[in-house]
Amino acid sequence: MGDLIRVLTPLPVLLPLLGAAGALLVGRHPRTQRTLSILVLSGVLAVSVALLVLADDQGATSVSVGGWPVPLGIVLVVDRLSALMLVVANTVTLGVLVFAVGQGVADGDETDTPLSIFHPTYLVLVAGVSNAFLAGDLFNLYVGFEVLLAASYVLLTLGGTAGRIRAGITYVVVSLMSSLVFLAAVALVYAATGTVNMAQLAVRLGELPAGTQLLLQSMLLVAFGIKAAVFPLSAWLPDSYPTAPAPVTAVFAGLLTKVGVYAIIRTNTLLFPSGALDDVLMWAALATMVIGILGAVAQTDVKRMLSFTLVSHIGYMVFGISLGTAAGLAGAVFYVVHHIAIQTTLFLATGLVERRGGTTNTEKLGGLAKASPLLAVLFFVPAMNLAGIPPLSGFIGKLGLIEAGVALGGVGPSVLVGGAVVTSLLTLVAVARVWGRAFWRPRAVDTADEDLETVRPAAGTSATTAQLQENRLPATMVAATAGFVVLTLALTVFGGVLYGVADRASVDLLDRTPYLESVFGLEVVR
């Protein structure tokens, strides 16, 4: 079993890179390219599930790529947290890819998702995400971020419209600032300790003066806080995501910010276990939750509303991290998994809303529940889950975090608990407003006709009221979104199992021993 997990560990990074190369070679054969991409991501998902089962059974395992001894070589580490993140990430990327394929086929000329560009770039993005989750040293973590960011620049500007280019510029500038801070932090860490291997750093950083540790932790936290969109480093996100094509927005919103959250969890527990910045994280979590959701309530565009709720609910994850307890970390890990699935589902459903209604502006929408009952269900279920309505997984995650905060006690955790409850109620207000305006109320004829937008821009279909009612959504896109809705419900049904994995992962994170033993007791694999 130990040999099997070492063989499987590099594959989540290697397979997408090989798939990207293959997708480039068959760029003039769209059907072959689609098939190759889906097969590659299906294989990566299967490997990820196997890694999770093995890691949950055996604990953490490390692999030295190329046979180089620690710390000279690249070390990949699989533990319960990284394996769980791989499973969720690859489930999401596979489902979104199916949605994107359906959109491309339906649109014919594939203006929004040109296959020759989209598929290899998308696979490179998956490789970068997987590398970030498996990275056993800070520099390899930096490389993972840069790979996924380089791919995301291309995906964000697909179609080359003015709005997407503007959003892409903002995203690039902010990402480069974050990367520069991260790289500077890595350089300082190496200068202070002589290594970037995280297992070694877990020992050596503790020998540094407290002020030096605080500086290094602060720099890493700023870099990851930008990537995770933690307030006050989150202003870039609402203007960057809504302009991208629906599948790109879905995978960005659902997954990419959580890579930053994962990095915060990993470094705070493994490298800086003293909790010196826990109070700062508490207040950042509170501000992220409350200010984000106030922005969401003020929006009339569905995509922008969801972008602000994305920022807001990052605060729940930071809430759990800041508590510094096993219960808090377990709640944060569970909420990360829940939110990846929910946010992806909602953005895909919003893509269907835009396709059916010609816009995502709630002032110009209406009557969608009558025109498309299935679409109404596909939006309603994850929206209620996001709001934390019992007994859905959103309620389970929030309840776990609130219980952890109450158990810890004190002013900071108590204020966070109150902020979490208020944020949940305001989330319900925000999604209920969207539901009432876009789905429940009748569509006003004058509103629909004063700005004739395109339901399917590539097909050139004009969006008069009658035509909107007659338009049919592509079956593949609907099926992919429905699959995600089923997945979110499965998180509720199997919430106990998932919470058990999150509990065991949080115990390992605070103990640190399993991680350190997996690296220091490494069997070199050539």
C-alpha positions in Angstrom: 0.0 0.0 0.0 2.8 2.4 0.8 4.4 1.8 -2.6 1.0 2.3 -4.3 0.4 5.7 -2.7 3.9 6.9 -3.7 3.3 5.8 -7.3 -0.1 7.7 -7.3 1.1 10.9 -5.6 2.7 12.7 -8.6 -0.1 11.7 -11.0 -2.6 14.6 -10.1 0.1 17.0 -11.4 1.7 14.9 -14.1 -1.5 13.7 -15.9 -3.0 17.2 -16.5 0.3 18.4 -17.9 0.6 15.5 -20.3 -3.1 16.0 -21.2 -2.4 19.7 -21.9 0.4 18.7 -24.3 -1.9 16.2 -26.0 -4.7 18.7 -26.2 -2.4 21.1 -28.0 -1.3 18.5 -30.5 -5.0 17.7 -31.4 -6.1 21.3 -31.4 -7.6 21.0 -34.9 -9.8 18.1 -33.8 -12.3 19.5 -31.3 -14.1 16.2 -30.6 -10.8 14.4 -29.9 -9.7 17.3 -27.7 -12.9 17.2 -25.7 -12.7 13.5 -25.2 -9.0 13.6 -24.2 -9.6 16.4 -21.6 -12.6 14.6 -20.0 -10.7 11.3 -19.8 -7.6 13.0 -18.3 -9.7 14.7 -15.6 -11.6 11.5 -14.9 -8.4 9.7 -14.4 -7.1 12.4 -12.1 -10.3 12.3 -10.0 -10.0 8.5 -9.7 -6.4 8.9 -8.5 -7.4 11.6 -6.0 -10.1 9.4 -4.5 -7.6 6.5 -4.2 -5.2 8.9 -2.4 -7.9 10.1 0.0 -8.8 6.5 0.9 -5.1 5.5 1.4 -4.2 8.7 3.3 -7.2 8.4 5.6 -6.2 4.8 6.3 -2.4 5.2 6.5 -1.8 8.8 7.4 0.6 11.2 5.6 3.1 10.0 3.0 5.8 11.8 1.1 7.5 11.3 -2.3 10.8 12.8 -3.4 10.4 13.4 -7.1 13.4 12.4 -9.2 15.1 10.6 -6.3 16.8 13.7 -4.8 17.3 13.6 -1.1 15.4 16.0 1.2 15.7 19.0 1.1 17.3 19.2 -2.3 14.6 17.6 -4.3 10.9 18.4 -4.8 8.9 16.8 -2.1 5.2 16.0 -2.5 3.2 15.3 0.6 -0.2 13.6 0.8 -2.2 13.7 4.0 -5.9 13.8 4.8 -6.2 17.5 4.1 -4.4 17.6 0.8 -6.0 14.4 -0.4 -9.5 15.8 0.5 -8.8 19.0 -1.3 -7.6 17.1 -4.4 -10.9 15.1 -4.5 -13.1 18.2 -4.2 -11.0 20.2 -6.7 -10.9 17.5 -9.4 -14.6 16.8 -8.9 -15.4 20.4 -9.6 -13.0 20.8 -12.5 -14.4 17.7 -14.2 -18.0 18.8 -13.8 -17.3 22.4 -15.0 -15.4 20.9 -18.0 -18.5 19.0 -18.9 -20.6 22.2 -18.6 -18.0 24.0 -20.8 -18.1 21.3 -23.5 -21.9 21.6 -23.6 -21.7 25.3 -23.9 -19.1 25.1 -26.7 -21.0 22.5 -28.7 -24.3 24.5 -28.3 -22.8 27.7 -29.4 -21.3 26.3 -32.5 -18.4 28.8 -33.1 -17.5 28.6 -29.4 -16.7 32.3 -29.0 -16.8 32.2 -25.2 -14.8 28.9 -24.9 -12.6 28.4 -28.0 -11.6 24.8 -27.6 -8.1 25.0 -29.1 -7.2 27.5 -26.3 -9.5 26.5 -23.5 -8.7 22.8 -23.0 -4.9 22.9 -22.7 -5.1 26.0 -20.5 -7.7 24.4 -18.3 -5.6 21.3 -17.8 -2.6 23.4 -16.9 -4.8 25.2 -14.3 -5.7 21.8 -12.8 -2.0 20.8 -12.7 -1.2 24.1 -10.8 -4.0 23.6 -8.3 -2.9 20.0 -7.6 0.7 21.0 -7.3 -0.3 23.6 -4.7 -2.1 21.1 -2.6 0.7 18.5 -2.7 3.6 20.9 -2.4 6.0 20.0 0.5 8.1 23.1 0.3 7.3 26.8 0.0 9.0 27.3 -3.3 7.0 24.5 -4.9 3.9 26.0 -3.4 4.9 29.3 -5.1 5.4 27.4 -8.4 1.9 25.8 -8.1 0.3 29.3 -7.6 2.2 30.7 -10.5 1.2 27.9 -12.9 -2.5 28.2 -12.0 -2.4 32.0 -12.1 -0.7 32.0 -15.6 -3.5 29.7 -16.8 -6.2 31.8 -15.1 -5.0 34.9 -17.0 -5.8 33.2 -20.3 -9.1 31.8 -19.1 -10.3 35.1 -17.6 -9.9 36.9 -20.9 -11.4 34.3 -23.3 -13.4 36.1 -26.0 -11.2 39.2 -25.8 -14.1 41.6 -25.0 -13.3 45.0 -23.5 -14.9 44.1 -20.1 -12.9 40.9 -19.8 -9.6 42.6 -20.7 -10.3 45.2 -18.1 -11.1 42.6 -15.5 -8.1 40.6 -16.6 -5.8 43.5 -16.1 -7.0 44.1 -12.6 -6.6 40.4 -11.8 -3.1 40.2 -13.2 -1.9 43.3 -11.3 -3.3 42.1 -8.0 -2.0 38.5 -8.6 1.5 39.8 -9.4 1.5 41.9 -6.3 0.6 38.8 -4.2 3.2 36.8 -6.0 5.9 39.3 -5.3 5.1 39.4 -1.6 5.0 35.6 -1.6 8.4 35.3 -3.4 9.9 37.9 -1.0 8.7 35.9 1.9 10.1 32.7 0.6 13.5 34.5 0.1 13.5 35.8 3.6 12.5 32.4 5.0 15.4 30.8 3.2 17.8 33.5 4.3 16.7 33.0 7.9 16.6 29.2 8.0 18.6 27.8 5.1 15.7 25.8 3.7 12.2 26.1 2.2 11.2 22.5 3.0 8.1 22.9 5.1 8.9 19.9 7.4 12.3 21.4 8.1 10.8 24.8 8.5 8.4 23.5 11.1 11.5 22.8 13.3 13.8 25.7 12.3 11.3 28.5 12.4 10.7 27.9 16.1 14.3 28.6 16.8 14.1 32.1 15.3 13.4 35.3 17.4 9.7 36.0 17.9 9.9 39.2 15.9 11.5 37.4 12.9 8.8 34.7 13.1 6.1 37.4 13.2 7.5 39.2 10.2 7.7 36.0 8.1 4.2 34.9 9.1 2.8 38.3 8.3 4.2 38.4 4.8 3.0 34.9 4.0 -0.4 35.8 5.4 -0.7 38.9 3.3 0.3 37.0 0.2 -2.3 34.2 0.9 -4.9 36.7 2.1 -4.8 38.4 -1.3 -5.2 35.1 -3.1 -8.0 34.0 -0.8 -9.8 37.4 -0.9 -9.7 38.1 2.8 -10.7 41.6 3.8 -9.2 44.2 3.3 -7.4 42.4 0.5 -10.5 41.4 -1.3 -11.6 44.5 -3.3 -10.3 43.1 -6.6 -12.6 40.0 -6.7 -16.1 41.4 -7.4 -14.8 43.3 -10.5 -12.7 40.4 -11.8 -14.9 37.3 -11.8 -18.4 38.4 -13.2 -17.1 39.2 -16.7 -15.6 35.8 -17.5 -17.5 33.0 -19.3 -19.8 31.0 -17.0 -17.6 27.9 -16.7 -14.5 30.0 -16.0 -16.3 32.1 -13.4 -17.6 28.9 -11.8 -14.3 27.2 -11.4 -12.6 30.5 -10.3 -15.2 31.3 -7.7 -15.5 27.8 -6.4 -11.9 26.7 -6.3 -9.2 29.3 -6.8 -9.7 31.4 -3.6 -9.8 28.1 -1.6 -6.2 27.4 -2.7 -5.3 30.5 -0.8 -7.3 29.4 2.2 -5.6 26.0 2.1 -2.2 27.7 2.1 -3.2 29.7 5.2 -4.3 26.5 7.0 -1.1 24.7 6.1 1.4 27.4 7.0 -0.5 28.5 10.2 -0.7 25.0 11.6 2.6 23.6 10.4 5.0 26.5 10.3 3.6 29.0 12.9 1.7 26.9 15.5 2.1 29.6 18.2 -1.0 31.4 17.0 0.7 34.8 17.2 -1.7 36.3 14.6 -4.9 34.5 15.6 -6.4 37.7 17.0 -5.7 39.5 13.8 -7.3 36.7 11.8 -10.4 36.8 14.0 -11.0 40.5 13.2 -10.2 39.9 9.6 -12.7 37.1 9.5 -15.4 39.3 11.1 -14.8 42.1 8.6 -14.7 39.7 5.7 -18.0 38.2 6.6 -19.9 41.4 7.4 -18.6 43.8 4.8 -18.8 41.1 2.1 -22.4 40.3 2.8 -23.4 44.0 3.0 -21.9 44.4 -0.5 -24.0 41.4 -1.7 -27.2 42.7 -0.4 -26.7 46.0 -2.3 -26.3 44.3 -5.7 -28.8 44.0 -8.5 -26.7 41.7 -10.7 -26.7 38.0 -9.8 -23.0 37.5 -10.6 -21.8 40.4 -8.6 -24.1 39.4 -5.7 -22.5 35.9 -5.7 -19.0 37.4 -6.0 -19.7 39.4 -2.8 -21.1 36.3 -1.0 -17.9 34.5 -2.1 -15.9 37.1 -0.3 -18.2 37.0 2.7 -18.1 33.3 3.2 -14.3 33.2 3.0 -14.7 34.8 6.4 -16.3 31.6 7.8 -13.2 29.7 6.9 -10.8 32.2 8.4 -13.1 32.2 11.5 -12.4 28.5 12.0 -8.6 28.9 11.3 -8.3 31.8 13.8 -9.8 29.8 16.7 -6.7 27.6 16.6 -8.5 24.5 17.9 -9.2 21.1 16.4 -13.0 21.9 16.4 -12.4 25.2 14.6 -10.1 23.7 12.0 -12.5 20.8 11.4 -15.3 23.3 10.8 -13.1 25.4 8.5 -12.1 22.3 6.4 -15.7 21.1 6.2 -16.8 24.6 5.1 -14.1 24.8 2.5 -15.4 21.6 0.9 -19.0 22.7 1.2 -18.4 26.2 -0.2 -16.4 25.0 -3.2 -19.3 22.8 -4.3 -22.0 25.4 -3.5 -20.3 28.4 -5.1 -19.5 26.4 -8.3 -23.1 25.2 -8.5 -24.6 28.7 -8.1 -22.3 30.3 -10.8 -23.2 27.5 -13.2 -26.9 28.0 -12.5 -26.4 31.7 -13.0 -24.8 30.9 -16.4 -28.0 29.1 -17.3 -30.1 32.1 -16.1 -28.1 34.4 -18.3 -28.6 32.1 -21.2 -32.3 31.8 -20.7 -33.0 35.4 -19.6 -30.4 37.2 -21.7 -29.0 39.0 -18.7 -28.0 38.6 -15.0 -29.5 42.0 -14.0 -32.4 41.2 -11.7 -34.1 44.5 -12.8 -34.5 43.0 -16.3 -35.3 39.4 -15.3 -38.6 37.8 -14.1 -40.9 34.9 -14.6 -38.0 32.3 -14.8 -39.7 29.9 -12.4 -42.7 29.6 -14.7 -40.6 29.6 -17.9 -38.1 27.0 -16.6 -39.1 25.2 -13.4 -36.0 23.0 -13.6 -33.7 26.0 -13.7 -35.6 27.4 -10.7 -34.9 24.3 -8.7 -31.2 24.2 -9.8 -30.8 27.8 -8.4 -33.0 27.5 -5.4 -31.5 24.4 -3.8 -27.8 25.7 -3.7 -29.0 29.2 -2.8 -30.8 27.9 0.3 -27.7 25.8 1.1 -25.5 28.9 0.9 -27.8 30.6 3.3 -27.4 27.8 5.8 -31.0 26.5 5.9 -31.3 23.3 8.0 -30.5 20.5 7.4 -28.3 21.3 4.4 -24.5 21.2 4.5 -24.2 25.0 4.9 -26.1 24.7 8.2 -23.9 21.8 9.3 -20.7 23.8 8.6 -21.9 27.0 10.2 -23.2 25.1 13.2 -19.8 23.4 13.6 -18.0 26.7 13.5 -20.4 28.4 15.9 -20.1 25.5 18.4 -16.3 25.8 18.2 -16.4 29.5 18.8 -18.8 29.1 21.8 -16.6 26.3 23.2 -13.5 28.5 23.1 -15.2 31.5 24.7 -13.8 35.0 25.1 -14.6 38.3 23.5 -13.2 37.6 20.0 -14.8 34.2 19.4 -18.1 35.5 20.8 -18.1 38.5 18.5 -17.3 36.1 15.6 -20.2 33.9 16.5 -22.5 36.9 16.4 -21.1 38.0 13.1 -21.5 34.5 11.6 -25.2 34.5 12.5 -25.8 38.0 11.1 -24.0 37.1 7.9 -26.0 33.9 7.5 -29.3 35.9 7.9 -28.1 38.5 5.4 -27.1 35.8 2.9 -30.7 34.6 3.1 -31.9 38.1 2.4 -29.5 38.5 -0.6 -30.4 35.2 -2.3 -34.2 35.6 -1.5 -34.1 39.0 -3.3 -32.6 37.4 -6.4 -35.1 34.6 -6.3 -38.0 37.0 -5.9 -37.0 39.3 -8.7 -35.6 36.9 -11.2 -37.7 33.8 -10.7 -40.9 34.6 -8.9 -42.3 37.9 -10.1 -43.6 38.1 -13.7 -41.3 39.5 -16.4 -42.2 43.1 -17.2 -42.6 43.5 -21.0 -41.2 47.0 -21.1 -38.2 46.0 -19.0 -37.5 43.0 -21.3 -37.8 45.0 -24.5 -36.0 48.2 -23.6 -32.6 46.4 -23.9 -32.7 43.5 -26.3 -29.8 41.4 -25.2 -28.6 38.1 -26.7 -29.6 34.9 -25.0 -26.9 33.0 -27.0 -24.5 35.6 -28.4 -22.7 33.1 -30.6 -25.9 31.9 -32.2 -27.3 35.4 -32.7 -30.6 34.8 -31.0 -32.4 38.0 -30.0 -34.0 38.1 -26.6 -37.6 39.3 -27.1 -40.0 38.1 -24.4 -41.6 35.4 -26.5 -38.2 34.1 -27.7 -36.9 33.9 -24.1 -39.9 31.7 -23.2 -39.2 29.4 -26.2 -35.5 29.2 -25.7 -34.3 25.7 -24.6 -31.2 25.2 -22.5 -28.6 22.7 -23.8 -29.1 19.3 -22.1 -25.4 18.9 -21.3 -25.2 22.2 -19.5 -28.3 21.4 -17.5 -27.1 17.9 -16.7 -23.8 19.2 -15.4 -25.5 21.8 -13.2 -28.0 19.2 -12.0 -25.0 16.9 -11.1 -23.6 19.6 -9.0 -26.9 20.1 -7.2 -27.0 16.4 -6.4 -23.4 16.7 -5.1 -24.3 19.5 -2.8 -27.2 17.4 -1.4 -24.8 14.4 -1.0 -22.7 16.7 1.2 -25.7 16.9 3.5 -26.6 13.2 3.4 -22.9 12.2 4.0 -22.1 15.2 6.1 -21.2 13.0 9.1 -18.6 11.0 7.0 -17.1 14.2 5.6 -17.0 15.8 9.1 -15.2 12.8 10.4 -12.5 13.2 7.7 -12.3 16.9 8.6 -11.9 16.0 12.3 -9.1 13.6 11.7 -7.4 16.0 9.4 -7.6 18.8 12.0 -6.1 16.6 14.6 -3.2 15.8 12.3 -2.7 19.5 11.5 -2.4 20.5 15.1 -0.2 17.5 16.0 2.2 18.0 13.1 3.9 14.7 13.9 2.4 12.7 11.1 3.5 15.3 8.5 7.0 15.6 9.9 7.5 11.8 10.2 6.3 11.3 6.6 9.1 13.6 5.3 11.9 12.9 7.7 11.3 9.1 7.4 11.1 9.4 3.6 12.0 6.5 1.3 13.6 8.0 -1.8 11.7 7.0 -5.0 13.6 7.3 -8.2 
